[in-house]
Amino acid sequence: MANLKEVRTRIESVNSTKQITSAMKMVASSKLHHAQQRIEQMRPYERQIARIFRAFVSDAAEYVPYVTPRPVTRVALVLFTSNSSLCGGFNNNAIKSFSAKVSELRAQGVEIAQVYAVGRKGLDAVRRMGFTPDDSYCTLLDHPNYGGVKQLAERIMASYDAKEIDACHLIYHHAQSSAHQVLRYEQFLPLSLPTDAAEGDNFYIVEPSSDVVFERLLPKVINLSLFAALLDSLASEHAARVVAMQVATDNADELLRTLQLQYNKTRQSAITAELLDIVGGSMQ
Protein backbone atom coordinates (compact mmCIF):
# COMPACT_ATOMS: atom_id res chain seq x y z
CA MET A 1 0.00 0.00 0.00
CA ALA A 2 1.28 3.49 -0.87
CA ASN A 3 2.43 5.68 1.98
CA LEU A 4 0.73 8.92 2.99
CA LYS A 5 3.21 11.15 1.15
CA GLU A 6 2.70 9.34 -2.17
CA VAL A 7 -1.10 9.49 -1.87
CA ARG A 8 -1.00 13.18 -0.91
CA THR A 9 1.24 13.95 -3.91
CA ARG A 10 -1.16 12.08 -6.20
CA ILE A 11 -4.13 14.04 -4.83
CA GLU A 12 -2.35 17.35 -5.46
CA SER A 13 -1.49 16.25 -9.01
CA VAL A 14 -5.08 15.24 -9.82
CA ASN A 15 -6.39 18.50 -8.33
CA SER A 16 -4.02 20.45 -10.57
CA THR A 17 -5.18 18.50 -13.63
CA LYS A 18 -8.81 19.08 -12.69
CA GLN A 19 -8.24 22.83 -12.55
CA ILE A 20 -6.73 22.71 -16.05
CA THR A 21 -9.60 20.69 -17.55
CA SER A 22 -12.17 22.95 -15.88
CA ALA A 23 -10.47 26.05 -17.30
CA MET A 24 -10.26 24.49 -20.77
CA LYS A 25 -13.96 23.63 -20.59
CA MET A 26 -14.83 27.25 -19.77
CA VAL A 27 -12.70 28.56 -22.65
CA ALA A 28 -14.21 26.05 -25.08
CA SER A 29 -17.73 26.96 -23.90
CA SER A 30 -17.04 30.63 -24.58
CA LYS A 31 -15.67 29.89 -28.05
CA LEU A 32 -18.63 27.60 -28.79
CA HIS A 33 -21.08 30.34 -27.86
CA HIS A 34 -19.27 32.78 -30.14
CA ALA A 35 -19.22 30.30 -33.04
CA GLN A 36 -22.92 29.53 -32.63
CA GLN A 37 -23.70 33.25 -32.68
CA ARG A 38 -21.83 33.69 -35.96
CA ILE A 39 -23.71 30.77 -37.49
CA GLU A 40 -27.08 32.12 -36.36
CA GLN A 41 -26.25 35.56 -37.75
CA MET A 42 -25.30 34.04 -41.10
CA ARG A 43 -28.26 31.68 -41.56
CA PRO A 44 -30.92 34.22 -42.71
CA TYR A 45 -28.54 35.64 -45.33
CA GLU A 46 -27.56 32.15 -46.46
CA ARG A 47 -31.19 31.04 -46.84
CA GLN A 48 -32.24 34.15 -48.73
CA ILE A 49 -29.32 34.15 -51.14
CA ALA A 50 -30.01 30.45 -51.84
CA ARG A 51 -33.64 31.26 -52.71
CA ILE A 52 -32.59 34.03 -55.07
CA PHE A 53 -29.92 31.86 -56.67
CA ARG A 54 -32.36 29.00 -57.20
CA ALA A 55 -34.73 31.38 -58.95
CA PHE A 56 -31.98 32.43 -61.36
CA VAL A 57 -30.93 28.84 -62.01
CA SER A 58 -34.50 27.80 -62.79
CA ASP A 59 -34.65 30.50 -65.49
CA ALA A 60 -31.16 29.82 -66.84
CA ALA A 61 -30.14 27.86 -69.88
CA GLU A 62 -29.42 24.15 -69.85
CA TYR A 63 -25.79 24.65 -68.79
CA VAL A 64 -25.08 26.56 -65.58
CA PRO A 65 -21.44 27.07 -64.50
CA TYR A 66 -20.53 25.24 -61.27
CA VAL A 67 -24.03 23.75 -61.14
CA THR A 68 -24.42 21.46 -64.15
CA PRO A 69 -22.67 18.16 -63.33
CA ARG A 70 -20.21 16.44 -65.67
CA PRO A 71 -18.62 12.95 -65.69
CA VAL A 72 -16.37 12.59 -62.67
CA THR A 73 -12.87 11.17 -63.11
CA ARG A 74 -10.85 13.55 -60.89
CA VAL A 75 -11.97 15.01 -57.57
CA ALA A 76 -10.73 17.36 -54.86
CA LEU A 77 -11.30 16.71 -51.17
CA VAL A 78 -11.39 19.36 -48.44
CA LEU A 79 -10.83 17.95 -44.95
CA PHE A 80 -11.78 20.01 -41.89
CA THR A 81 -10.11 19.08 -38.60
CA SER A 82 -8.61 21.15 -35.77
CA ASN A 83 -5.25 22.72 -35.00
CA SER A 84 -5.10 21.24 -31.52
CA SER A 85 -6.12 18.07 -29.71
CA LEU A 86 -8.08 17.34 -26.51
CA CYS A 87 -11.41 17.28 -28.37
CA GLY A 88 -12.36 13.62 -28.07
CA GLY A 89 -12.74 11.72 -31.33
CA PHE A 90 -13.34 14.86 -33.39
CA ASN A 91 -10.14 14.62 -35.45
CA ASN A 92 -9.89 10.83 -35.62
CA ASN A 93 -13.44 10.48 -36.93
CA ALA A 94 -12.85 13.03 -39.71
CA ILE A 95 -9.53 11.45 -40.70
CA LYS A 96 -11.03 7.95 -40.75
CA SER A 97 -13.88 9.21 -42.94
CA PHE A 98 -11.36 10.84 -45.30
CA SER A 99 -9.39 7.60 -45.58
CA ALA A 100 -12.56 5.58 -46.22
CA LYS A 101 -13.73 8.00 -48.93
CA VAL A 102 -10.33 7.89 -50.62
CA SER A 103 -10.51 4.08 -50.77
CA GLU A 104 -14.10 4.21 -52.02
CA LEU A 105 -13.35 6.72 -54.79
CA ARG A 106 -10.27 4.83 -55.92
CA ALA A 107 -12.30 1.63 -56.09
CA GLN A 108 -14.66 3.48 -58.46
CA GLY A 109 -11.73 4.49 -60.67
CA VAL A 110 -11.80 8.13 -59.55
CA GLU A 111 -8.49 9.94 -59.05
CA ILE A 112 -7.89 12.07 -55.96
CA ALA A 113 -6.36 15.01 -57.84
CA GLN A 114 -6.23 17.59 -55.04
CA VAL A 115 -6.43 17.58 -51.25
CA TYR A 116 -6.96 20.65 -49.07
CA ALA A 117 -6.48 20.36 -45.32
CA VAL A 118 -8.06 22.93 -43.01
CA GLY A 119 -6.50 22.06 -39.65
CA ARG A 120 -3.02 20.88 -38.64
CA LYS A 121 -4.26 17.48 -37.45
CA GLY A 122 -5.76 16.74 -40.84
CA LEU A 123 -2.73 18.19 -42.63
CA ASP A 124 -0.38 15.82 -40.79
CA ALA A 125 -2.71 12.86 -41.42
CA VAL A 126 -3.05 13.34 -45.19
CA ARG A 127 0.72 13.76 -45.50
CA ARG A 128 1.19 10.42 -43.73
CA MET A 129 -1.21 8.90 -46.28
CA GLY A 130 1.12 10.00 -49.07
CA PHE A 131 -0.76 13.08 -50.26
CA THR A 132 0.84 16.45 -50.81
CA PRO A 133 -1.80 19.04 -49.88
CA ASP A 134 -1.86 21.95 -52.30
CA ASP A 135 -1.64 24.37 -49.41
CA SER A 136 -2.24 24.71 -45.71
CA TYR A 137 -5.22 26.74 -44.59
CA CYS A 138 -4.76 26.09 -40.87
CA THR A 139 -4.82 29.80 -40.04
CA LEU A 140 -8.49 29.90 -41.03
CA LEU A 141 -9.28 28.10 -37.77
CA ASP A 142 -7.35 30.60 -35.65
CA HIS A 143 -8.97 33.60 -37.31
CA PRO A 144 -12.03 32.47 -39.31
CA ASN A 145 -12.84 35.10 -41.91
CA TYR A 146 -14.71 35.31 -45.18
CA GLY A 147 -11.68 36.66 -47.05
CA GLY A 148 -9.52 33.63 -46.29
CA VAL A 149 -12.32 31.24 -47.25
CA LYS A 150 -12.84 33.19 -50.47
CA GLN A 151 -9.22 32.56 -51.48
CA LEU A 152 -9.62 28.81 -50.97
CA ALA A 153 -12.95 28.77 -52.85
CA GLU A 154 -11.46 30.71 -55.77
CA ARG A 155 -8.57 28.27 -55.98
CA ILE A 156 -10.97 25.32 -56.14
CA MET A 157 -13.14 27.09 -58.73
CA ALA A 158 -10.06 27.82 -60.87
CA SER A 159 -9.18 24.11 -60.81
CA TYR A 160 -12.76 23.26 -61.74
CA ASP A 161 -12.73 25.75 -64.63
CA ALA A 162 -9.43 24.33 -65.90
CA LYS A 163 -10.95 20.82 -65.70
CA GLU A 164 -8.21 19.72 -63.33
CA ILE A 165 -11.05 18.38 -61.19
CA ASP A 166 -14.62 17.39 -62.02
CA ALA A 167 -16.02 17.64 -58.50
CA CYS A 168 -15.08 18.75 -54.99
CA HIS A 169 -16.30 17.28 -51.71
CA LEU A 170 -16.12 18.52 -48.13
CA ILE A 171 -15.57 16.36 -45.05
CA TYR A 172 -16.53 18.17 -41.85
CA HIS A 173 -18.56 17.91 -38.65
CA HIS A 174 -22.00 19.45 -38.30
CA ALA A 175 -22.96 20.53 -34.78
CA GLN A 176 -26.48 19.22 -34.26
CA SER A 177 -26.29 20.19 -30.60
CA SER A 178 -23.71 21.00 -27.96
CA ALA A 179 -23.38 17.30 -27.16
CA HIS A 180 -23.80 15.76 -30.61
CA GLN A 181 -21.77 16.31 -33.77
CA VAL A 182 -22.48 14.55 -37.07
CA LEU A 183 -19.80 13.89 -39.66
CA ARG A 184 -20.80 15.06 -43.14
CA TYR A 185 -19.51 14.20 -46.59
CA GLU A 186 -20.93 16.97 -48.75
CA GLN A 187 -20.60 17.91 -52.41
CA PHE A 188 -19.17 21.40 -52.83
CA LEU A 189 -18.80 21.55 -56.61
CA PRO A 190 -20.85 21.27 -58.67
CA LEU A 191 -23.30 23.04 -56.39
CA SER A 192 -26.13 21.05 -54.91
CA LEU A 193 -29.04 23.44 -54.56
CA PRO A 194 -31.08 23.35 -51.33
CA THR A 195 -34.43 21.63 -51.64
CA ASP A 196 -36.12 24.00 -49.20
CA ALA A 197 -35.75 26.99 -51.51
CA ALA A 198 -39.17 28.05 -52.72
CA GLU A 199 -40.24 26.89 -56.14
CA GLY A 200 -41.51 29.62 -58.40
CA ASP A 201 -39.95 32.32 -56.23
CA ASN A 202 -38.51 33.98 -59.32
CA PHE A 203 -40.45 37.24 -59.73
CA TYR A 204 -37.56 39.63 -59.10
CA ILE A 205 -36.90 42.94 -60.80
CA VAL A 206 -33.35 42.54 -62.08
CA GLU A 207 -30.96 45.37 -62.90
CA PRO A 208 -28.91 45.78 -65.03
CA SER A 209 -29.48 42.25 -66.42
CA SER A 210 -29.93 38.66 -65.29
CA ASP A 211 -26.53 37.64 -66.67
CA VAL A 212 -24.67 40.34 -64.76
CA VAL A 213 -26.47 39.62 -61.48
CA PHE A 214 -25.99 35.88 -61.88
CA GLU A 215 -22.28 36.34 -62.58
CA ARG A 216 -21.92 38.33 -59.35
CA LEU A 217 -24.18 36.07 -57.31
CA LEU A 218 -22.63 32.71 -58.22
CA PRO A 219 -19.23 33.21 -56.50
CA LYS A 220 -20.96 34.53 -53.38
CA VAL A 221 -23.07 31.39 -53.11
CA ILE A 222 -20.00 29.18 -53.51
CA ASN A 223 -17.93 31.18 -51.02
CA LEU A 224 -20.76 31.21 -48.51
CA SER A 225 -21.18 27.43 -48.76
CA LEU A 226 -17.53 26.90 -47.85
CA PHE A 227 -17.64 29.53 -45.10
CA ALA A 228 -20.69 27.85 -43.56
CA ALA A 229 -18.82 24.52 -43.48
CA LEU A 230 -15.85 26.20 -41.74
CA LEU A 231 -18.04 27.77 -39.04
CA ASP A 232 -19.93 24.51 -38.56
CA SER A 233 -16.67 22.60 -38.14
CA LEU A 234 -15.37 25.17 -35.64
CA ALA A 235 -18.56 24.98 -33.57
CA SER A 236 -18.34 21.18 -33.61
CA GLU A 237 -14.71 21.28 -32.48
CA HIS A 238 -15.51 23.52 -29.52
CA ALA A 239 -18.56 21.44 -28.61
CA ALA A 240 -16.48 18.25 -28.73
CA ARG A 241 -13.83 19.87 -26.51
CA VAL A 242 -16.46 20.97 -23.98
CA VAL A 243 -17.73 17.38 -23.74
CA ALA A 244 -14.20 15.93 -23.54
CA MET A 245 -13.15 18.34 -20.78
CA GLN A 246 -16.35 17.68 -18.85
CA VAL A 247 -15.66 13.94 -18.99
CA ALA A 248 -12.06 14.55 -17.89
CA THR A 249 -13.24 16.72 -14.98
CA ASP A 250 -15.77 14.09 -13.91
CA ASN A 251 -13.07 11.41 -14.07
CA ALA A 252 -10.80 13.61 -11.95
CA ASP A 253 -13.57 14.00 -9.34
CA GLU A 254 -14.06 10.23 -9.22
CA LEU A 255 -10.32 9.63 -8.91
CA LEU A 256 -10.07 12.23 -6.13
CA ARG A 257 -12.80 10.45 -4.18
CA THR A 258 -10.92 7.17 -4.54
CA LEU A 259 -7.60 8.73 -3.54
CA GLN A 260 -9.14 10.52 -0.57
CA LEU A 261 -10.60 7.23 0.63
CA GLN A 262 -7.21 5.55 0.15
CA TYR A 263 -5.52 8.42 2.04
CA ASN A 264 -7.94 8.09 4.95
CA LYS A 265 -7.46 4.32 5.11
CA THR A 266 -3.67 4.65 4.95
CA ARG A 267 -3.67 7.32 7.63
CA GLN A 268 -5.95 5.25 9.84
CA SER A 269 -3.73 2.20 9.36
CA ALA A 270 -0.66 4.25 10.33
CA ILE A 271 -2.40 5.57 13.45
CA THR A 272 -3.57 2.08 14.40
CA ALA A 273 -0.08 0.66 13.92
CA GLU A 274 1.41 3.43 16.06
CA LEU A 275 -1.14 2.83 18.84
CA LEU A 276 -0.41 -0.88 18.79
CA ASP A 277 3.31 -0.17 19.13
CA ILE A 278 2.64 2.13 22.10
CA VAL A 279 0.29 -0.34 23.79
CA GLY A 280 2.66 -3.23 23.11
CA GLY A 281 5.60 -1.29 24.52
CA SER A 282 3.72 -0.35 27.70
CA MET A 283 2.80 -3.99 28.40
CA GLN A 284 6.39 -5.18 28.30
C-alpha positions as CSV (number, residue, x, y, z in Angstrom):
1,M,0.0,0.0,0.0
2,A,1.3,3.5,-0.9
3,N,2.4,5.7,2.0
4,L,0.7,8.9,3.0
5,K,3.2,11.2,1.2
6,E,2.7,9.3,-2.2
7,V,-1.1,9.5,-1.9
8,R,-1.0,13.2,-0.9
9,T,1.2,13.9,-3.9
10,R,-1.2,12.1,-6.2
11,I,-4.1,14.0,-4.8
12,E,-2.4,17.3,-5.5
13,S,-1.5,16.3,-9.0
14,V,-5.1,15.2,-9.8
15,N,-6.4,18.5,-8.3
16,S,-4.0,20.4,-10.6
17,T,-5.2,18.5,-13.6
18,K,-8.8,19.1,-12.7
19,Q,-8.2,22.8,-12.6
20,I,-6.7,22.7,-16.1
21,T,-9.6,20.7,-17.5
22,S,-12.2,23.0,-15.9
23,A,-10.5,26.0,-17.3
24,M,-10.3,24.5,-20.8
25,K,-14.0,23.6,-20.6
26,M,-14.8,27.3,-19.8
27,V,-12.7,28.6,-22.6
28,A,-14.2,26.1,-25.1
29,S,-17.7,27.0,-23.9
30,S,-17.0,30.6,-24.6
31,K,-15.7,29.9,-28.1
32,L,-18.6,27.6,-28.8
33,H,-21.1,30.3,-27.9
34,H,-19.3,32.8,-30.1
35,A,-19.2,30.3,-33.0
36,Q,-22.9,29.5,-32.6
37,Q,-23.7,33.2,-32.7
38,R,-21.8,33.7,-36.0
39,I,-23.7,30.8,-37.5
40,E,-27.1,32.1,-36.4
41,Q,-26.3,35.6,-37.7
42,M,-25.3,34.0,-41.1
43,R,-28.3,31.7,-41.6
44,P,-30.9,34.2,-42.7
45,Y,-28.5,35.6,-45.3
46,E,-27.6,32.2,-46.5
47,R,-31.2,31.0,-46.8
48,Q,-32.2,34.2,-48.7
49,I,-29.3,34.1,-51.1
50,A,-30.0,30.4,-51.8
51,R,-33.6,31.3,-52.7
52,I,-32.6,34.0,-55.1
53,F,-29.9,31.9,-56.7
54,R,-32.4,29.0,-57.2
55,A,-34.7,31.4,-58.9
56,F,-32.0,32.4,-61.4
57,V,-30.9,28.8,-62.0
58,S,-34.5,27.8,-62.8
59,D,-34.6,30.5,-65.5
60,A,-31.2,29.8,-66.8
61,A,-30.1,27.9,-69.9
62,E,-29.4,24.1,-69.9
63,Y,-25.8,24.7,-68.8
64,V,-25.1,26.6,-65.6
65,P,-21.4,27.1,-64.5
66,Y,-20.5,25.2,-61.3
67,V,-24.0,23.8,-61.1
68,T,-24.4,21.5,-64.1
69,P,-22.7,18.2,-63.3
70,R,-20.2,16.4,-65.7
71,P,-18.6,12.9,-65.7
72,V,-16.4,12.6,-62.7
73,T,-12.9,11.2,-63.1
74,R,-10.9,13.5,-60.9
75,V,-12.0,15.0,-57.6
76,A,-10.7,17.4,-54.9
77,L,-11.3,16.7,-51.2
78,V,-11.4,19.4,-48.4
79,L,-10.8,17.9,-44.9
80,F,-11.8,20.0,-41.9
81,T,-10.1,19.1,-38.6
82,S,-8.6,21.1,-35.8
83,N,-5.2,22.7,-35.0
84,S,-5.1,21.2,-31.5
85,S,-6.1,18.1,-29.7
86,L,-8.1,17.3,-26.5
87,C,-11.4,17.3,-28.4
88,G,-12.4,13.6,-28.1
89,G,-12.7,11.7,-31.3
90,F,-13.3,14.9,-33.4
91,N,-10.1,14.6,-35.5
92,N,-9.9,10.8,-35.6
93,N,-13.4,10.5,-36.9
94,A,-12.8,13.0,-39.7
95,I,-9.5,11.5,-40.7
96,K,-11.0,8.0,-40.8
97,S,-13.9,9.2,-42.9
98,F,-11.4,10.8,-45.3
99,S,-9.4,7.6,-45.6
100,A,-12.6,5.6,-46.2
101,K,-13.7,8.0,-48.9
102,V,-10.3,7.9,-50.6
103,S,-10.5,4.1,-50.8
104,E,-14.1,4.2,-52.0
105,L,-13.4,6.7,-54.8
106,R,-10.3,4.8,-55.9
107,A,-12.3,1.6,-56.1
108,Q,-14.7,3.5,-58.5
109,G,-11.7,4.5,-60.7
110,V,-11.8,8.1,-59.6
111,E,-8.5,9.9,-59.0
112,I,-7.9,12.1,-56.0
113,A,-6.4,15.0,-57.8
114,Q,-6.2,17.6,-55.0
115,V,-6.4,17.6,-51.2
116,Y,-7.0,20.7,-49.1
117,A,-6.5,20.4,-45.3
118,V,-8.1,22.9,-43.0
119,G,-6.5,22.1,-39.7
120,R,-3.0,20.9,-38.6
121,K,-4.3,17.5,-37.4
122,G,-5.8,16.7,-40.8
123,L,-2.7,18.2,-42.6
124,D,-0.4,15.8,-40.8
125,A,-2.7,12.9,-41.4
126,V,-3.1,13.3,-45.2
127,R,0.7,13.8,-45.5
128,R,1.2,10.4,-43.7
129,M,-1.2,8.9,-46.3
130,G,1.1,10.0,-49.1
131,F,-0.8,13.1,-50.3
132,T,0.8,16.4,-50.8
133,P,-1.8,19.0,-49.9
134,D,-1.9,21.9,-52.3
135,D,-1.6,24.4,-49.4
136,S,-2.2,24.7,-45.7
137,Y,-5.2,26.7,-44.6
138,C,-4.8,26.1,-40.9
139,T,-4.8,29.8,-40.0
140,L,-8.5,29.9,-41.0
141,L,-9.3,28.1,-37.8
142,D,-7.3,30.6,-35.6
143,H,-9.0,33.6,-37.3
144,P,-12.0,32.5,-39.3
145,N,-12.8,35.1,-41.9
146,Y,-14.7,35.3,-45.2
147,G,-11.7,36.7,-47.0
148,G,-9.5,33.6,-46.3
149,V,-12.3,31.2,-47.3
150,K,-12.8,33.2,-50.5
151,Q,-9.2,32.6,-51.5
152,L,-9.6,28.8,-51.0
153,A,-12.9,28.8,-52.8
154,E,-11.5,30.7,-55.8
155,R,-8.6,28.3,-56.0
156,I,-11.0,25.3,-56.1
157,M,-13.1,27.1,-58.7
158,A,-10.1,27.8,-60.9
159,S,-9.2,24.1,-60.8
160,Y,-12.8,23.3,-61.7
161,D,-12.7,25.7,-64.6
162,A,-9.4,24.3,-65.9
163,K,-11.0,20.8,-65.7
164,E,-8.2,19.7,-63.3
165,I,-11.1,18.4,-61.2
166,D,-14.6,17.4,-62.0
167,A,-16.0,17.6,-58.5
168,C,-15.1,18.7,-55.0
169,H,-16.3,17.3,-51.7
170,L,-16.1,18.5,-48.1
171,I,-15.6,16.4,-45.0
172,Y,-16.5,18.2,-41.9
173,H,-18.6,17.9,-38.7
174,H,-22.0,19.4,-38.3
175,A,-23.0,20.5,-34.8
176,Q,-26.5,19.2,-34.3
177,S,-26.3,20.2,-30.6
178,S,-23.7,21.0,-28.0
179,A,-23.4,17.3,-27.2
180,H,-23.8,15.8,-30.6
181,Q,-21.8,16.3,-33.8
182,V,-22.5,14.6,-37.1
183,L,-19.8,13.9,-39.7
184,R,-20.8,15.1,-43.1
185,Y,-19.5,14.2,-46.6
186,E,-20.9,17.0,-48.8
187,Q,-20.6,17.9,-52.4
188,F,-19.2,21.4,-52.8
189,L,-18.8,21.5,-56.6
190,P,-20.9,21.3,-58.7
191,L,-23.3,23.0,-56.4
192,S,-26.1,21.0,-54.9
193,L,-29.0,23.4,-54.6
194,P,-31.1,23.3,-51.3
195,T,-34.4,21.6,-51.6
196,D,-36.1,24.0,-49.2
197,A,-35.7,27.0,-51.5
198,A,-39.2,28.1,-52.7
199,E,-40.2,26.9,-56.1
200,G,-41.5,29.6,-58.4
201,D,-39.9,32.3,-56.2
202,N,-38.5,34.0,-59.3
203,F,-40.5,37.2,-59.7
204,Y,-37.6,39.6,-59.1
205,I,-36.9,42.9,-60.8
206,V,-33.4,42.5,-62.1
207,E,-31.0,45.4,-62.9
208,P,-28.9,45.8,-65.0
209,S,-29.5,42.2,-66.4
210,S,-29.9,38.7,-65.3
211,D,-26.5,37.6,-66.7
212,V,-24.7,40.3,-64.8
213,V,-26.5,39.6,-61.5
214,F,-26.0,35.9,-61.9
215,E,-22.3,36.3,-62.6
216,R,-21.9,38.3,-59.4
217,L,-24.2,36.1,-57.3
218,L,-22.6,32.7,-58.2
219,P,-19.2,33.2,-56.5
220,K,-21.0,34.5,-53.4
221,V,-23.1,31.4,-53.1
222,I,-20.0,29.2,-53.5
223,N,-17.9,31.2,-51.0
224,L,-20.8,31.2,-48.5
225,S,-21.2,27.4,-48.8
226,L,-17.5,26.9,-47.8
227,F,-17.6,29.5,-45.1
228,A,-20.7,27.8,-43.6
229,A,-18.8,24.5,-43.5
230,L,-15.9,26.2,-41.7
231,L,-18.0,27.8,-39.0
232,D,-19.9,24.5,-38.6
233,S,-16.7,22.6,-38.1
234,L,-15.4,25.2,-35.6
235,A,-18.6,25.0,-33.6
236,S,-18.3,21.2,-33.6
237,E,-14.7,21.3,-32.5
238,H,-15.5,23.5,-29.5
239,A,-18.6,21.4,-28.6
240,A,-16.5,18.3,-28.7
241,R,-13.8,19.9,-26.5
242,V,-16.5,21.0,-24.0
243,V,-17.7,17.4,-23.7
244,A,-14.2,15.9,-23.5
245,M,-13.1,18.3,-20.8
246,Q,-16.4,17.7,-18.8
247,V,-15.7,13.9,-19.0
248,A,-12.1,14.6,-17.9
249,T,-13.2,16.7,-15.0
250,D,-15.8,14.1,-13.9
251,N,-13.1,11.4,-14.1
252,A,-10.8,13.6,-11.9
253,D,-13.6,14.0,-9.3
254,E,-14.1,10.2,-9.2
255,L,-10.3,9.6,-8.9
256,L,-10.1,12.2,-6.1
257,R,-12.8,10.5,-4.2
258,T,-10.9,7.2,-4.5
259,L,-7.6,8.7,-3.5
260,Q,-9.1,10.5,-0.6
261,L,-10.6,7.2,0.6
262,Q,-7.2,5.6,0.1
263,Y,-5.5,8.4,2.0
264,N,-7.9,8.1,5.0
265,K,-7.5,4.3,5.1
266,T,-3.7,4.6,5.0
267,R,-3.7,7.3,7.6
268,Q,-6.0,5.2,9.8
269,S,-3.7,2.2,9.4
270,A,-0.7,4.3,10.3
271,I,-2.4,5.6,13.4
272,T,-3.6,2.1,14.4
273,A,-0.1,0.7,13.9
274,E,1.4,3.4,16.1
275,L,-1.1,2.8,18.8
276,L,-0.4,-0.9,18.8
277,D,3.3,-0.2,19.1
278,I,2.6,2.1,22.1
279,V,0.3,-0.3,23.8
280,G,2.7,-3.2,23.1
281,G,5.6,-1.3,24.5
282,S,3.7,-0.3,27.7
283,M,2.8,-4.0,28.4
284,Q,6.4,-5.2,28.3
